[in-house]
Amino acid sequence: MRSAKLATGTPTVETEIVQVLVADSGLIQSQLLTRALKSRRDFEVSAVALEMSALQNFLQSNNADVVLVAGNQQPDLSLLRWLRVSYPKIAPVLLVENDDRELVVNALRAGAKGIFLFTQTPFPMLCKCIHCVSGGQVWINSQQINYVLDALSEVPTLRVVNSTGRCLLTPREEQVVALVADGLTNRGVASELGLSEHTIKKYLLRIFDKVGISSRVELVLYAMSHGENRAAEWMPSNA
């Protein structure tokens, strides 16, 4: 981000110039969005294809304060993770069509600094969003905040692998293992996950069979030696 002096006829006014990179898989939409942003004096705008190689090539020799990621109904969140690790000072904003709970939670977890509903929100609000995230803030609406708060209260998972590192369990089974390892009874696990005690028993039998053990004690010991705590991806209660 840099400053520029704008002549107003009276005292000179300085404004912050935000360097915006549009990464879009749709050529026409990318051109329209880039043209609209370039009409603003407070933005310096470039555009690239929504591909890892294109982003890498651009950022190796150019600066960006904000990256607008658009063009896919199911965006590749690995791009957000890569940006977070490789360019932590850049603020990625994901342009989406609707408030999909799973997408919102996982995009923020991957490193997005903003989730913008471009089909439902006027263009001036996108400009405000860009300025907010470039200044270190996060841009999400009240519905998306509720998604995040719900996700924070969800049960963590315990990733269980075999000797070669291959994942053995489904995400729901990993949640069951995490709760059992925390010392919860079948009734307690059922209460946490909103399932019946009978369903938890079936989960445990399936887990025992996959892991090759026969008791809860063995499961806890196996999880301690082959497990890895991680945050839960969102999953519906019937998963």
C-alpha positions, 0 to 999 in steps of 0.5 A, a space after each residue: 500500500 502506498 500514498 498518493 497526493 490528489 489535487 483538490 484545488 485547496 490543500 493537497 489531500 493524501 489517499 492510500 493507494 491499495 494494490 489489488 490483484 484480481 484472480 478470476 477464471 472467467 475472462 469476461 467477469 475479470 475484465 469487467 471487475 478490473 475495469 470497474 476497480 481501475 475507475 477508482 483513484 484509490 486502487 492500482 489494479 492488475 489481473 491474472 488467471 485463477 491458477 497457482 502458477 499465474 499467481 506465483 509468476 505475478 507475485 514474484 515480481 509485483 506487489 499486492 495488498 489484496 487478492 480478489 479470488 473469484 470465478 469458481 462455485 467450488 473454489 480451490 482453497 489450497 490457493 488461500 492456504 498457499 497465499 497465507 503461508 507464502 505471502 502473509 501480508 496479502 489479504 485474500 478476499 473470496 468472492 462468492 455467490 451465496 452464504 454457504 456455511 461449509 465454504 465460509 468456515 473452511 475459507 476463513 480457516 484456509 486464510 481468507 480475510 474477507 468473504 464478499 457476496 458479489 451477486 447480492 452486494 453493490 460495488 461500492 461495498 466491495 471497494 469498502 471491503 478492499 480498504 477494510 482488509 488492506 487495513 488489517 480488518 476482516 470482512 464478513 457479514 452477521 450470518 457468516 459470523 454466526 457460522 464461525 461461532 458455531 464452528 468454534 463450538 464444534 467437536 475437534 477431531 483426532 486424525 488416526 493413521 496406520 503405520 504408513 500414514 494412511 487415514 483410517 477413519 471418516 471425519 465423524 469417526 475421528 470425532 468419536 475417537 477424539 471424545 473417547 480419548 477425552 474420557 467421555 462415555 458413550 452417552 457423553 459422546 452421543 450428547 456432544 454429537 447430537 446422536 443416539 447412544 446406539 449410533 455411537 456403539 455402532 461407530 465404535 464397533 466400526 472403528 474397532 474393526 478398522 483399527 484392529 482393536 477390541 476395546 476402548 482402552 486399546 482405542 485410546 492407546 492407539 489414538 495416543 500413538 497414531 493420532 493427531 489433533 486437528 480442527 473439525 471440518 464442518 459436517 452435518 449432524 447426520 454425517 
